[in-house]
């Protein structure tokens, strides 16, 4: 709930994948429909979780063409 409450209702979550390795933590892959990545960065920082913006990654662009 912290994740959703911190991000608010401004962006659509278009992809969400969670992988738990049997511990108290897990990995999350989340995709958002946003016009400007700088708009969401403050919200991601407020979460306090490590993250990477991958919109400039060539694999990301290839994935979207499928």
N, C-alpha and C positions, 0 to 999 in steps of 0.2 A: 504494500500500500504506500510505503514511503516513496517508492519509485514513481508511481502514478500521481500521487499528491504533489510531489516536487515539480514534476513536468507540467502539470496542469492539463488544460483541455485545448490548448492552442494547436497541437500537432497530431496528425494521424500516425499511429503505429502501424506500419505496413508489413513488418517482419518481426517475429519474436521467436527465438529459439533458446531454450535453457538446458544446460547439461550439468547434472550433479554427479560428482564422483564419489558419493557416499560420505561426504564430509558436511560441515556446517556451511560451506561456501560452494558456489558453482559458477560456471561461465554463462554469459548471456550474449547473444547476438541480437541486436535490435535495429530495425530500420525505421526511419521517420520520413514522412513527406513534409519537406520544408523548402522554402525558397532560398533562404540565406542561412548557411550553417552557423554564422556568428550569432544568430538569434537564440540558438538553443544552448550554446556553450556555457552561459552563466547558470542555466538550470542544471546542466550536467555537473558543473563544478560544485553546486550546492549539494548534490547527492553525496559527494565525497568518494565515489567509486572511480577506479581507473577506467579510462575510456580512450578510444581512438576514433577520429573522424576519417573515414575511408573513401569519401566521395571522389577524391582525386586518384585513387588507386586503379590501375589498369584492370585488375581482376574484377573489381566492382563494376566497372563499365562493361566488361565482357559478360558478367552475370546478368546485367539488365537487358542485354540484347537477346537473350534466350526467350 
